[in-house]
Amino acid sequence: MSTDEDTGIELDDKQLQLDLARVDKTGTSLTTDQGIGVDDTDNSLRAGPRGPSLLEDFHLREKIMRFDHERIPERVVHARGSAAHGYFQPYDSALAEYTVAPFLTDPGRRTPVFVRFSTVQGSRGSTDTPRDVRGFATKFYTEQGNFDLVGNNMPVFFIQDGIKFPDLVHALKPEPHHEMPQAASAHDTFWDFVTLQPETMHHLIWLMSDRALPRSYRTMQGFGVHTFRLVNAEGRSTFVKFHWTPVAGVHSLVWDEAQKISGKDPDFNRRDLWESIEAGVFPEYELGLQLIAEGDEFAFDEIDLLDSTKIVPEEAVPVTPVGRMVLDRNPDNFFAETEQVAFCIGNVVPGIDFTDDPLLHARLFSYLDTQLTRLGGPNFAQIPINRPVAPVRNHQQDGFHQDDIPLGQANYHPNSLGGGCPFVPGADLGAPTATTYVHHRELVDGHKGRKRSETFADHYSQATLFWNSMSAWEKEHIVAAYRFELGKVGHMHIRERMVEHLNNIDHTLAVAVAGGIGVAVPEPGRPNHGRISPALSQTSLPGSAGVRGRKVAVLVADGVDAVGVESLRDALTAEGAVVDLLGPVDGEVTTAAGGTLLVDKAMNTVASVVYDAVAVGGGDEAATALVGDGYAVHFVAEAYKHAKPLIVLGVGDRLVEAARLPVYEVSDRAEGVSSKPMAGALDGVVFLAADATGDDGFLTEVREAITAHRHYDRPVDGIAA
């Protein structure tokens, strides 16, 4: 281990390897790709100042050629992504009973990782906050080779067999006749497909939930989706499902907010990831495993472990925490690392194996195949970000971008001219070792045929389980999402078909959606089984990070009470929050005491939607100025409507009055006195009286309001924001 001079972070084996590829251009002079010094890069070589450009200008030709070819094909799906380096470390050696993989069993080992988060639907130039599935792909650079856990932020997928994946993506992507809409599922072809494919119903209700609108990559779960195997030194296999859970909790945006962020800051999630790491607020996730003995493969009613549209509820198989992952370093170059990283689900190490999941098997082919087009040939594993830290020794040869210089005469196996090397340990091991991969010896027997197992046939029970497990506000958001999406569908028969499916999930859900999209209310359909799984609700995953990493806007103007503002800012900053003072214009504001207070940003350059909480400064003159500023009034109203914490200092409550928030009775607004606010209206609203000090009690209320993330019981329908 060595230490990075700039960041102070210890450099692991992967970072030391990447150091060999990093190029620092500081203090250097310009050259061509051949190392030839260049005297001028602003003017092409001409025959006279107004004469023709000359073909002999090799610098011009090289510079233009390189520019013309500097783009590579974007990913068909998961094109828009953001990534970070970090490490994974197991808590203990408990998994040694199940696997020979040392990165899971040695608590003294820190395995370098590179994690890429992504949206599925949109192109590289789309926005971060559409309603969409998010990718959560982790490359472990283990000493036994690369292991790629290529997952999503939802534990299930739309389809059961990978042969349907092209159909799904074609239906989901912009419609081919006019290439619209971008990064959106709210259109006819998608809903036509899913309503004709009932297996999509479980994943679809996840997509209509707030899980499709993560607040940040720091507050997003990840899942391996498929059932994999762990294999121990005796060759015994255990089924396993992988779960990532963020320490900061699982939190989401609301749909109105997500749409506005797309315009205000389309890079919202990638900016949050980058800035958090730069600020030392390192995203952290706990890896948990669901372990299922082979003998229990058929022990779960209505669940086939090979069906990727199903979960195994945590009530049936608890998630066992096994280690933690910390992301502590941003990439040095987006293209070289984030864009060129190649995840392949077939990259497994000894001790991890596959099951017969038909979706998984299609991915095993597809992920490798797509890299050949994207990255220019078979040597993509030699790109620095993809290169394993384990030594690579084989007889693969030549091809585009071969960077190694193999030595010796023998490039085949078996050979005697090269001493038989690289040698093969032998095929009679029977079980994997820490250094040699041996496929699990599974008995396979059956007649060939294009037929799906009857155990895959239930398409509604788990969607019902998800619906039953949601809190009241989560259900409201799901209904609103279905109404929005189906309201964009032009063909009425598709809307009607979807309501029929919803009626098989839950009758009240179907009635609520039908009532918003002009479809007749159906008669009661398939009975609701009544089962719940509390772990499926975001309310069960608040996290333990407190206010650390939360972003708070404080509205100020000339005449502000600086003491109250500075006390609040200092207290929150000390606990790791990011606090921005926002003024009517950039620069500074005068304080009530005659001093000045620096402003971080002008209000009109940002918006409430990019913050987690909003505070209003006190001071008579400042309150008057803010009340007269329509942007400030809207800022507060919008934050309140989106259920965000609202902190009001002293006479800053006049801005709350001006925003006509329901914390005041209508008849009291003229006097500014709070009397009988509506039920839930004061949730997450913390007032500090004008003559009070920001004591520990006040700060505790502020801390609790921000830690809760959102306060969804507020009456917000009547707020214009």
N, C-alpha and C positions, 0 to 999 in steps of 0.2 A: 504493500500500500504506500502511496505517496499522497501529498496534499496539493490541491489546486491553489496556485498563488492568488488567483482573483477571488474565488468563492470560499476558500477555506475548507471545501468539501474533500473528503478522502476519495482518491481515485481508485476505483476497483479495476479488475482485470480488463473489463470492457473499455473503460475510459482510457486506460493506458494503451490499449490496442488502438483506439480511435485517435490518440495523440499522434500516432505515426501517419495518419491521414490528414490531420489538421494543418492548415497552411496559414501562417500569420504574415500578412502583406505589409505590416507596419514598417516604414523606413525603407521600402524597396522601390525600385524603378520599374517601369513598364516594359514587358517583353512580349513576344509572340509565344504561341504554344511550343515553339522549338527553342525557346530561351534566347531569342535574338532581340537585342535592345531596340526600342522604337523611339524615333526622334519626334514624332508628331502623330497624334491620334484624332485630331480635329479636322484635318484637311486631307483629302485623297490626293494621290500623285497625279498631276495634270501636265499637259503640254502647254505651259503658259497659264497665267492666272485665270483666263477665261476659256482655256482650251479643253479638249476632251480628257476624260479620265483614262489612265493607262492600265492595260491588262496586267502589266508587270507588277502592279502594286499588290504584293503578296499580303501585306498587313490588312488592306481593305478587303481583299477576297476572304481571308481567314476570319476577320471580324464579322463580316456579313454572313458567311457560311455558318459560323457558330451560332449567331443569333437566330438564323432561319431554322436551326435544328435543336434549339434549346428546350423545346417542349416535348414531353413524352405523353403517350395516351393516358388520360385519367382513368381511374378505376371505374368500372361499370356501375358498381354500387360502392358506398362508403368513400366517395370521391373527396368529400370535404372533411378534413381531419385536422387534429392537433395532437401533439405528442410530447412526452417528457421522459427523461432518464430517471432511474431510481434503483432501489434494491428490494429484495424479498428476503425475509429471515423467518424460519420456523420457530415456534415457541419452545418446542422440546423434541424428543426423539420418539414420541408416541406412534408416529406413522410407520416406524420401522417394522411393525407387525404386518403392515399392509403393502409396502412397496420398497424396492431397492434404490429408489431415486434419492440420492444424498441431499439434494436441495430441499427436499421435504422432511428430511429426518435428522439433519445435523444442525442443532440450534446455534452452533458456533460459526455457521457458514452464511455469509451474505451473498446472495446471487444477484448479479447485475440484471436489471430489466429495462426494457424500453416499451412504453405503453402508448398506444395510439387510440384516441377517442374520435368518433366520427358520426356524421349523419348518414343515413342510407340512401335517401331518394335523390338529393340535390346534386348538381354539378359542383366542381371545385369552387366556382364563383358564386355559389348560392349563400344563403344565410345560415346562421348557427341555430336559430330557434324555431324551425317549423315543427308541426306535429309529426313526429317521426320516431322510429327506432334509432337508438344510438349504439354504435359499435364500441366495444371495450376489449381491445386486443392487446395481449401481453406477451412479449418475447422474453423468455428467461434464458440468459446466456449461461447455462450450466457448464460445469467442467466435463460433463458427459455429452455435450452437444446442445443445440437449441431446442427448447420446448416452447411451442406457440399455443397459448390458450386463447383462441380466437372466438370471443363471445360477444354478447349484446347486453343492454341494460334491462332486458326482459328475459325471463327464464324459459320462454317457449317461443316457437316460431309458427309462421302462418301455415306451413304445409308439412306433410308427413313424409313425402318422397321427393328427393332432389330432382327428379325428372320434371317436376312442376315448377322449378325455380325460374327458368326462362319465361314461362307464362306469367308468373307472379310479377316479376320485375317489368316485363313489357306492359302489363296492366297498370302498374304503379307509377311508372315513369310518365313524363309528359306525353300526351296523345300524339301519335305519329303524323296526323294530317296537319296540325298547326303548332306542334312543339310547345304545348301549354297544358297544365300549369307547371311551373318550376317548383320542385321541392314540396309538393303538396299531394295528398291522397284524396282531396275533396274534388273528385271528378268522376265522370261516368264509367270510364273503363275499369278503374280500380274497383268500384262498388259493383259493377257488373260481374267481374271475376269472383270477388269474395262471396257474393250472394249465390253464385253457382257452385261454390266450393265450400261446403259446410265445415270442413276441418279447420277453416280459418277463424272460426267464431271465437275461440279462446284468445288467440293472440290479438284479434281485432278489438276485444274489449279492453285489453291492456293498452292498445294504441289509442283508444278513446279516453283513457284515464290520464291523470296528470303525470304518469310515468313517462309519457311521450314528450313532456315539456320540462326537462331537468333544469333546475336553477343554475347548476354549474356541473362540470365534470367532477368537482370535488364532493358533490352531494348526490352522486348517482351510483346505484348498485350495478354490479356486473355479474353475468352468469355464463357458464360454459354451454348452456342450453342442452347439449346431448348428455346421455349417460356414457361415461367412459369406464375404464377398468384401471385399478391399481393391481400390480402383480408383485408378490414378494419373492424372496430367495428360494422358496420351495415350489414356486410356480403357482401358488394359490391366488386366485383372482377375486377381487372385491369390486362390486359396482360402485361408482363414485359420481357425484354431481358437484361442480365447483361453484362457489358463491363468493363474490367480492362485496363487502359492506363498508361504506365510507364511515370513518370515525366522526366526521362532521354531520352525520345524519343524512337521511334521504329527503330532499326538499325540491319543490317544483315551482315553476312559474304558473300563472293563470293565463288562459288563452288570449284575452285582450292584451295583456302585458306582453306576451310572446310576440304577437303580431306587431306591436309598436316597437319593440326592441329590434325587430328585423329592419326597420327603417332608421331608428336612432343609432344603432350599433350592430351591424350584421356580424361583427366578429366578437360578439358578447361572450360566448363560452370560451373561445380560444384566448381572448384577452384576459379573462379571469384566471385561466390556468397559468398563463405566462406570468402575469403580474403577481399572482400568489406565490409562485416559486421564487421570483425575483425578490419578493419581500420577506422570504424565509418562512412563509406560512405553507409548509409542505403538505400537499394532499396525502392522506394516509388511508389505507384500506385494510380490513381484516379478511384474510382468506379463511373461509369455512367450507367444510366438506360434509356432504351427506353420504354416509358409507352404508352399503347394502350388501349383505352376504349373498353369494351366488344362489344359495338355497332358498332365498326369499324373493327371487326374481318375480314370482307370480303371486306374492302375498298381498298385493294391494288391489282392492276392488276397483274396476273401471280404469286401471292404470297399467299400461304396458311400458316398461322402461325403455323400449326402443322407439317410442312414439314421442317425437319432439314437440308435439302440440300439448303435452301434458307435463305437469309438475308432480313431484312427490311432496305432499304437504308436510310442513315441518312438524306438525302434530304427530305424523306417522313416523317420520325419520328426522330427528333433530339435526340441526347444522352444528357440527363440531368445529370450534375455532382452532386453527392449526398454525397460523403465522400472520405476519403483517408485511405490507408493502408500503414504502415511502417513496414519493416522487420528489427528488431534490435538485434536479438540474434540467434546465431548458436546453433544447438542441442548439448547436452552434449555427446550423444552416438548415432552413426549412426543406429545401429541395433534397440536399444530400442525405438527410436523415428522415424527416417525416414523410416526404413524398416517395423516396426510394425504398423505404422499409417494405419488405415482402414477407407478409405473414402466410404461413402454410399450415393448415390444420393437421397435415401429415407429419409435421415436425414434432416427434415425440422422442422421449429418452427412455432408457431402460427403466422398467418399473411402472410405465404408463402405456396403456393399450386401448384399442378401440372395441366397440360393440357392433352389432349388426344393424344399427339404426340406418335406414335407407337414405335419410337426408344427410347423415354424416358421411356415408360412402360416396355420395355425389360430390360433396365438398372436398373429399380427399383427392378427387380428380381435378375439380374445377380450380382450386386455389393454386396448385402447381401450374396448371395449364395457362392461367391468365397472366402469370408473371413473365412467361416467355414473350408475350406480345408487349406488355408494359415496359419491361426492362431490357428488351433487346436481345434475348437469347438465354442459353442455359447457364451462363456463369453469373447470374444475379446474386448468388450466395457469396460471391467474392466482393460485392460492394461493401464498404466498411461497416455500415450500420447493420448489414445482414450477416457478416462474417462471424462464425462462432468463435468463442475463446478456446474451445477444445480444438486440438490439432486436426487438420483435414488431410487425409492420406488415402488416395484411391487412384484408379486408372482412367478417370474421366479425362477427356482430351479436347483441346482446341475450342473452336466456337468464338462468336463475338465476345469481345471484352475479356479474353483470357488474360488475367493479370499475373498469374504465377509463372514461374520458369521451371518446369519439372526437369529434374536431372535423371540421367541414367538411360539405358537402352531398352529396358522392358516396360511396356505400357499395357500389360495384359496379365491375366491370372488363369491358370497357374504359370509361374515362370521359374527358371533356374538362373537366368542371367542377372536378375536383380536380387538374388538370394531368397526368392520366394516372397519378397516384400512388395507392398504391404501384405503381411500374412493374415490369414483368417483364423480366429481362435478355434473354430470348429463348430459343427452343427449339432453336436450331441450334448450340449449343455443342459437341455431340458428346461431350464429356467433362466431368466435374465440375471446378469450380475450388474454391479454398479458401472461396468465399463462396456458390456456387450449386450446388444438388444436381441432378445429372443421373443418371437411372437407367441402369445398365449395359445396353448394347445386346446382350442375349442373344437368339439365335435360338431361337424356341419353335415347335415343330411336333409335332402328334400328334393322334390320334383321341380324342375325348372318351369317357370310360368309367370305371367304378369298378373299377379293376384296379391291383394293386400290382406294382412291378417285380420281376422274378425275382432281381435283385441284392440284394433285401432278405430273401431266403428263409432264410439261415443264422442260426439262433437260438441255437446252442450253442458255436460255436468260440471266441468271445471270452469267454464265461463260463468255458470251459476254460482259456483263456489267463490269466484273472484268478486262478483257483484254482491253477494251476501256479506262479504268480508269488509266492504268499504264503509267508511264513516258517512254521515249524512252529507257533508260538503263534498266528499269525493263522488258520491252518487249524483249529486247535482251537476258536478262538472262533467261527468260521463254522459248524462242525458244531454247537456248543452253541446257536447262535442259531436254526438251522433246527429243532433239537429243541425248543427253548422255544416258538417260534412255532407249529409244527405240533402240538405237544402241547396247544395251546389250541384246536385245530380239532376240533369234535365229530364231524364226518362222516368215517368211515374211508376212504371212497372218494376224498376229496380228498387225504388223506395219501398214499394209494397212488399217486395220479396225480402228486403232486409227486416222489415217489421215482423214478418212471419218467423224469421230466425230469432229475433229478439224475444218473441212470444214463447219460444222453446227454452230461452234462458230464464226469463222472469216476466210475468204478465204485467206487473206494474212498470217495469222498464219499457216494455213494448208500448203500453198506453201513453207513457210520458213522451216517448219519442214520436209516436204517431201524431199526437196532438200538436207537435211543432212543425210537421212537414207536410200537412195536408193529406194524410193517409187515414183511412177509416180505422177506428179503434177495433182491434181484434177481440174475439171471444177468448176466454181463458184457454191457454194451451197446455203444454207440458208442465206438470206440477213442480214447484220449487222444492228441492230436497231438504232445504233448511240448514245445510252444513256451512260452517264458516272456518276460516283459517286466519286468525288475527295477524299473523306475520305478513300477510299480503297487503295490509293497509300501511300507508306512509305514517300514519299516526303512531305506529309501533316502532318507528325508527327515527327518533328525534336526534340522535347523536349525542356526543359528549364533549364537543369542542367549545360550547358556550358562545361568546360573541367573537371569538377568534376568527379572523378572516371575513367577518360581515362588513358590509360597506354602508356607511351612514352619511347622509347629506344633512348639513345644518344650514338653514336659510338665514342670511344676515343682510343688513342694510345699514346705511348711515344712522348713527344714534343707537346702535345695538349695545346691550348690556354685555360687555366683554367678559366680566367675571363669570357669569353663568355659562356662557358659551365655552370659555377656555376650560372651566372645571369639567364640563361634560366631555369635551374633546380629550382632555388629558386622562380622565378616568377610563374612557373607552379604548383609547390608544394603548394605554398600559396593559390592557387585556387582549391586545392583538387585533382590535377592529381597525378598519381603515376609515378615517373621518375626513370628509371634504367640507370646507366652508364655501358656500355658494352665495355670491352676491349678484345684484342686478347687472353689474358689469365686472369685468376682471380687474385685478389690481389690489385695491384695499378699500376698506370702509372706515369711517371715523366711528369712534365709540362714544357712549354716553358720557364718559369721563374725560373726553377730549383727546384721547389717544388714537392710535390706528390699529387695525386688525387686518392681516393679510388674507386675501381671498384666494382659494385654490383654483376655482373655476367660475366662470359666469354661468348663471342659471340657464341662459338660452343656448348654451353649448352642450348641455346634458339633459337628463330627464329623470323623473322619479323612477321610471322602470328599470334603470340601471343600478339602483340602490336597494338595499335590504331594509332600510329604515330611514325615516325622515324626522328631523328635529327643527323646531322654529325658535329662533333667538328672541329674547325679550328686549325691552326698551321702547319707550313711547314713540320716539321719532321713527325708529326702525319698523315698529308695528304699522304705523301709518303708511310708510313707504311700501311695505310688502302688501298691505291690503289694496293699495292702488296699482299694484303690478299684477296684471291678469295671469302672467306666467307663474308667479308665486302662488296665486290662488289655485290655479289648475294643478300645480305641483303637489300641493297638500291634498287636494280632493282626489287626485288620481292615486296617490300612495294609499290613502285611506280606503278607496274603492277596491284596491288590490290586496286589502287585508294586511298591509304592512304596519309595523310598529310606528307610532306617532308620539314624539316627545315634544311637549309644549312648555316653554320657559316663560313665566310671568305673563306680561300683556301680549305675548305672541299668540295668546288664545284669540285675539281679534282676527287673526288670519284664519283660524278654524271657523269662526263665525262667518267670515266673508265667504268661505268655501261651502257654507250651508250644510255642514256635516250634521248627522242626527244625534250628536252628543248634546245638542241643545234643543229644547222645545221651541217650536216656531214662535210662540208668543213671547219667548224670552230673548230672542236673538238681538232685538234692539238694545236691550240692557246688558247683553253679554253675560247673563247669569245662567249657570247650569242648574236645572231643577230636576226634571223627570225625563232623562234621556231614554230613548227606545231600548228595548231588551237587546243586550249584546253590543250596544253602540260604543260602550267604553272599553271593550276588550282591546288590550294592546295599546291603549292611549294613556300616557303618563303626563300628568300636569304638575308643574312646580309653580306654586303661587308667587306673585310678584315680590312679596316680602319674605319669602322663605329662602333657605339655603339648600344647596344640593347635598343633603346629608346622606348617610349610608342607606337610610330607608328609601330615599328617592332613587339612588343609584341601583339598589337591589331591584326595584320595580322596573327600571330601565333595562337592566341586565336580563331579567326574566322575560320581558316583552320581546326583546331582540332574539333571545335564545329560542323562543317558541316559533320563530320564523314568520308564521302567518296567524291571523285571527279571523277565521272564516265564519264565525257566527254573527258578524256585524250585519246590520240591515243596509245594504249598499245599492239596491236596485234603483233607487231614485236619484242617485248621485250622477250628475252629468260630468263625466270625465273619460 
